[in-house]
Amino acid sequence: MGFRFQRRVRIAPGVRLNLSKSGVGVSVGRTGLRFGMNAKRKKYFSVGLPGTGFSYRTFFGHPVTTEALKKIGYAVVVLLSIVALAVLAIQKS
């Protein structure tokens, strides 16, 4: 049995950045019920009983491609730019 490293960082309510020995993943949801993508870009769904340590995780679909991640990143940047411009326009008026 090897050593494991795992750390979760809360980005926003319900959104976590998961750091592990194999890389960085992300998950969305609430305690006991989460949807995410691990460091190897495999999508998963996880259900657990909070406070007990019992959980079940199932993987599905194909790993997310690098091109898809780039498109999502560009969309997020554009969306945040539009929101920032709207906030600045509202503050000036």
C-alpha positions in Angstrom: 0.0 0.0 0.0 1.4 3.4 -1.0 1.1 6.8 0.5 -1.7 9.1 -0.7 -1.8 12.9 -0.8 -5.1 14.7 -1.1 -6.1 18.3 -0.4 -9.3 20.2 -1.2 -9.5 23.9 -1.6 -12.9 25.7 -1.6 -13.1 28.1 -4.5 -16.7 29.1 -4.1 -19.8 27.7 -2.4 -20.1 24.1 -3.7 -17.0 24.3 -5.9 -13.7 22.6 -4.8 -10.2 22.4 -6.3 -8.9 18.9 -5.5 -5.1 18.6 -5.3 -3.5 15.2 -5.3 -0.3 13.4 -6.0 -1.4 12.9 -9.6 -2.4 16.5 -10.3 -5.4 18.9 -10.0 -9.1 18.2 -10.4 -12.3 20.0 -9.7 -15.6 19.1 -8.2 -19.1 20.7 -7.8 -21.9 19.8 -5.4 -22.6 19.5 -1.8 -21.6 17.2 1.0 -22.4 13.7 0.1 -23.3 14.3 -3.5 -20.6 15.6 -5.9 -19.9 15.7 -9.7 -16.3 16.2 -10.8 -13.3 15.7 -12.9 -10.2 14.1 -11.5 -6.5 14.9 -12.3 -6.6 12.5 -15.2 -9.6 14.4 -16.7 -12.0 11.5 -16.0 -15.6 12.6 -15.1 -17.1 11.1 -12.0 -20.2 11.1 -9.8 -19.8 10.5 -6.0 -22.3 9.7 -3.3 -21.4 9.4 0.3 -22.8 9.4 3.9 -21.3 12.5 5.6 -19.3 11.8 8.7 -19.0 8.1 8.2 -16.3 7.8 5.6 -18.5 5.6 3.4 -18.8 6.7 -0.2 -19.3 5.4 -3.7 -17.7 6.9 -6.8 -18.4 5.9 -10.4 -16.6 7.2 -13.5 -18.4 7.8 -16.8 -17.8 9.0 -20.4 -14.5 9.6 -22.1 -11.7 11.7 -20.5 -12.1 15.4 -21.3 -9.8 16.5 -24.1 -7.3 19.4 -23.8 -9.1 21.2 -26.6 -12.4 21.1 -24.7 -10.7 22.5 -21.6 -9.2 25.3 -23.6 -12.6 26.2 -25.1 -14.1 26.2 -21.6 -11.3 28.4 -20.3 -11.8 30.9 -23.2 -15.5 31.0 -22.6 -15.0 31.7 -18.8 -12.5 34.5 -19.6 -14.9 36.1 -22.1 -17.8 35.8 -19.7 -15.8 37.3 -16.8 -14.7 40.2 -19.1 -18.3 41.0 -20.0 -19.4 40.9 -16.4 -16.5 43.2 -15.4 -17.4 45.7 -18.2 -21.0 45.7 -17.2 -20.1 46.4 -13.5 -17.8 49.2 -14.6 -20.6 50.7 -16.8 -23.1 50.5 -13.9 -20.6 52.2 -11.5 -19.9 55.1 -13.9 -23.6 55.9 -14.3 
